[in-house]
Amino acid sequence: MFLQNLQKQLRQNIREYGMYIALFVIMAIFAATTEGIFVSPRNLSNLIDQTGYIAVLAVGMTLVIVIRHIDLSVGFLAGFLGAISAIMLVQWGLPTFLVVPLVMGLGVIAGLITALPVAALKIPSFVASLAGMLIYRGLLLLVTEKTGTIIIPDETFNALGNGFIPDLPHFLPVGEKTHLLTLLLGFVAIVLFVLSQINDRKQKQAYNFEVLPTNLFVLKLAFVALLIGGVSMVLAAWSGISWTLVIVLVVVAVYYFITTQTVLGRHIYAVGGNPEAAELSGINVKRIIFVVFGSMGMLSALAGILFTARLRSATTTAGTLFELDAIAAAYIGGVSAAGGVGKVIGSIIGALVMLSLTSGMNLMGIGIAYQYVVRGLVLVAAVIFDVTTRNRGR
């Protein structure tokens, strides 16, 4: 009975579980081929930090694709706004707590500008955002023309891409390098997850909704608890939770709440499912387009800040291919090319898949040319998987 229930759930939710299976297989392969280096605390910590800016972009791109659009400008917009943040810090002498919100505000404005021809003039988003990509590429070169690479000495700003949360005093008998606060936060996360899942299950049962069989539900709780605990222990063995990870988790939590618990979230998916029907039902489709693209611009600014902080400098090539990595992460994470389907958590898994491939192949010494081929094949496989599962659903 257990195996039958498990097979049934896998068949019914293969679209959602497929990306988790893919990530597990990829990490297992690289763990074996690199003799464990891939899953070492140092490498996993670096992997999470490297994933940060792409994960942030992928969250925004997921919503853009959900409403049946695309935004190619986000890569060089992130690079341009990252350079603007460096200029504000180095040349204008502004503090970090002012630079971050100012740059994110500029990102919102940039996103709204991209949305204007799409919403008002019905210009394809591919064309509008392609124009934006070229414009921001030119602006990035203009603002760095005289200085070239702008070195950022501000340690507070740089900590956003390289720093870690502080630790608790070591009163417990653990290793000196063990990050106690990370272990504590991991335990709290497990408790909150279990309680939320139990509460959600009770609510569904109260309304006679279908829920997982008890044995599979317990297995799910145990698996996720072990995963959170394992990641917490690995991070605690290095330097703990980075500020980049904190920012990504906050972004995911906010967007998960918006997309699953608010009217705005329901309207976004309604527009993606059928824009004409959404318009007829009273949803302001133009407003949704402005909101989603404005959000994408804001997240592009945040991604640019994280990337610039990680490099401790703004470069003339920042943002190159960021948009393609974000689009690939969104598709691998389960967003549908047909629109209306996709989860922000899936986009994070997709980003981890893409960066895991890059990190693993680098550790194996595989050339960059082959890396692009492999990543391209993975993206093609994700799109084929999307089309196949949609056709089966019909």
N, C-alpha and C positions, 0 to 999 in steps of 0.2 A: 504493500500500500504506500509506503514511504517513497519508494522509487517511482511509482506511478504518479504520485502527487508532484514529485520533483520534476519529472519529465513534462508533465502537463504545464506547470508553471514556467518552465524554460521555453516551451513552445509558445505559450501565450505572451510571454514577455521577452522574447528573444531580442527584440529591438533594443530594449533597455539594458538587458544583461550582457549583450554581445560585446559592448565596449569594455566592460569590467573584465570579461574573460580575455579579451585581446590584451589588455594592459597586464593582466597576471601572466599570460603566456610570454609576452615580450620581456617582462622583468625576470621571469624564470630562465629564459634562454640566455639573456645577458649575464645573469648571476652565474650560470654554469660556464659560459664561454670566457668570462673574465676572471674566473677562479674566485668569485665572491667580491671582487673590487667594486662591481656595479652597485651592490647592496650594502656597501660599507657606510657607516654613519656620515663620514665626510662627503662622499659622493652623493648620497641621497639628499643631504642638506643643500649641497650646491645645486642639485637637480631641481629641487623645489624653488630655490631662489631664481634660477634661470627660467623656470616656467612662469614666474610671477607676471611679467609684463604681457606675455602672450595669453596667459589665462584671463587677465583683465580684459584684453581686447576680445577674446573669444566669447566672454559673457555678453558683451555688447553686440558682437556680430551675430550671436545666436538669435537675438531678438530681431535684428535687421532681416535675417534670412527667414525667420518665422513669418514676418509680414510680407514676404515675397519680394524683397529687395536685396541689394548688395551695396557695400561701401568700400571702394578701393582706395579711398583717400586716407584711411586711418593710419597707415604705416608712416608716411612722410608727415602727416599731421602730428603724430606722436614725436617724430624726430624734430620737427620744427618747434613744437611747444616745449620739448625738452631743452632745446637751445635757448628759447625765450626764458625759461626758468634759470638757466645758467647765467644769462645776461642780467636778469634781475638780481641774482645773488652776488655775482662778481663785480659787475659794472655799476649797478644801481645801489648795491649795498643793502638790499631789503632782507629781512629775516625770513627764515623758512616758513614760519607760521603764517606769513602774509603771501609768500610766493606760491605755495601750494594751492590755496583757494583761488587766487587770482588767475593762475594758469588753467585750473579746472573750469573757471568761468569762461575764459577764452575758448576752451574746448567746446563748451555748450554752444557758444555763439557760432563757432565754426560748423558744428553739426547742424544747427538751424539753417545756416547758409546753404549747406548741401541739400537739406530737405526742401528748401524753397522752390527750386525748379521742379523737383519731383512731385511735390504735393500740389503746387499751384498751376504748373504748366504741363503736368503729366509727362515730363521728360524722363526717359528710362534712368533709373538710379545708376546703372552701369556707366552711362555716358556722363552724368552729372558728377559722380564720384571720381571718374577717370580724370576729368578736368581738374577736380580738386587735388588729386594726387600730383599732377604736373605742377599746379600752382604752389602747393606746399613744398614740393621738391625745390622749386626755384627760390621760394622764400627762405628755406633752410640754407641754401647756398649764399643768399644775399646777406643774411644776418651773421654768417660765419666767414664772409669773404675776407675781411681784414684781419681777423684773429686766427682763423683756422680752428683747431681744437681748443675749446675753452675749458681749462682746468678749474675744478670747483674745490676750494679748500674748506668749505663749510662742512664740518663733521656732523652737525645735526641733520642736514639735508642728505649727506652721503649715507647716514645710518639707515635711511629708508630702503636702501638697496643692499647694504652690507652689514647692518647691525642686528643685534639679537636682544630680545627682551631681558631685563635684569633677572637675576636669580634670587632665591630665598637664602637666608643664612643656613649653613650646613650643620644642623643639630642632629640629624639622623646618621646612623652608621653606614653611609654609602660612599662610593668613590668620590674623590675630590673633584673630578671632572663631570660628575653627574649633575645635570641641571634639574634641581628639585621642582622648580615652578612648572617646568614643562611636564614632568610626571604628574603633578597635581592637576594641571589643566586637562591632561589626557584623561585622568580619572573622572573629573567633573564632566567632560564631554561624553564619556561612556554612560554615566548616570543619567544625564539629560536626554541622551538618545534613547535609552531603554524606556525611561518614563514617558517620553513623547510618543514612542511607538505603541506602548501599552494603552495610553490614553486615546490615540488615534484608532486603535483596534476596537476599543470599547465603544467609541462613537459610531463607528461603522456597524458594529453589531446591533447597537440600539436602533438603527434605521434599517436593519436587515440587509445591509450591503454585504457583498461577498468579501471574505477575508481569507488569508492564508490558513491552511490547516495548522493546528497547534504545533505539531512537530517541526514543520517548516518555518513557522514563526520563531520558535525558539532557536532553530539553526541559524536563521537570519540575524537574530540578536547576538548570538554567540560569535558569528563570523565578523560582523561589523565591530563588536567590542574588541575582539582579538586584533582586528586591523588597526583600530584607533590606538589600542594599547601598544601594539608593535611599533607603529610609526612614532608614538610618543617616546618609547624607550630608545629607538634609534636616534631621534633628534636629541634626546637628553644626553646621550653618550658623546655627542659632539659639542655643540654650543647652545643647544636649546632651540626654541622657536624664533625664527627671524621676524623682523618687522615687515618684511615683504610678505611672509606667510600670513601674518596678522591682517594686513591690508587686503589680501586676496580673500581670506575667510570672511571679512566684514563685507566686501563687495558681493560675494556669493550669498551670504545670509540676507542682505538687503534685497537683492534681485530675486532670490528664491521666494521671499515673503511677498514681494510685489507681484510676481507672476502666478503665485498659487493662492494668495489670500486677499487680493484686492480686485475691485471692479476694473481698474486699469489693466491688470494682468489678463482678466477674462476678455476684455475688449481687444487686446493685442492678439490673442490667439483666435478670436472671432474674425478679425480682419485678415489674418493669415489663412484661415480656413476657407473663407469666401468673402472677398472685399465687397462685392455687390450686395450680397445678402446682409452683411454687416451694416452697410449704408442704409439699406431699406429698413433695418431694425432700429434705426435711430443712432447708431454709433457714428461719431464724427471721424471718418477715416483720415482726413487731412490732419486733424489734431494728433491722431495716433502716430502718423508718419513723422510729424515734427517732434513729438515726445521721444520716439525711438531713436531718431537720428541725433537729436540733442543729447540724449543719453550716451550714444555711441561717441560723440565728440568729447564728452566729459571723460569717458573711460579711456579714450585715446590720449587725452592730456595726462591722466593718471599713469598710463602705461609709459608715456614719454618721461615722466618724472622718475618712475621706478628704474627705467633703463639708464637714464642719465645718472641717477644716484649710484647705480651699481658700477658704472664705468668711472664714476667720480669726474666725469667730464662730458661735454657736448661735442659731438663729432659731425663732420660734414656728410657722413654716410649713414647716420642714425635713421632708423625707420625702414631701411631697405628690406623688402620682402616680409615685413611684419604683417601686412594685410593678408598675404597668402597663407602664412602660418596660422593666423587667426581663423580664416575661412576653413582651412583644412581641419583645425581643431574642432570647430563647430560641427562640421559634417561627420567627422569621426566620432564626435560625442553624441550623435544621434539626431541632429537637426535634419529635417526633410527638405530636399531641394524643391519640393512642391509647396512648401510653406505650411504654416499651421501646426507643426510638430517640432518639438525640441525643448530641452530643459537646460537651465543654466549650470546645474551640477554636471550634466553630461559634457558640457563644453570644457569644464576643468579636467575631466578624465581624458577628453580628446587632446587637450594641451599636454597633459602628462605623457600620453602615448607618443606624440610628436617629439617632445624633448627627450623621452626615454630612448627613442630610436637614435636620435642624434648623439646623446651621451654614450650609449652602449656601443655604437659603431665607432665613435672616437676612441674609446678605450680599447677596442679591438684593432685599431689602426687601419680601419677601412677608409679609403680615399673619399674626398668630398663629392666627386663625380658619382660614385656608386651610392653615396648617401642620398643624393637628390633623386636618383632612380628608385631607391627603396621607398622613400617617403611618398613619391608620386604613385607608386603601385599601391601603397597602403590607402591613399586617398581614393584611388579608383575603386579599390575593394570596398571602401566604406560607402561610396555612392551606389555601387552595384547592390550592396547589401540593403541599402535604403529602398531602392526600386523593387527589389525582390520581395522584401517583407511587406511593402505597400500593396503589391499585386496579390500576395497571398491573403492579406487582410480583406481585399475585395471579394 
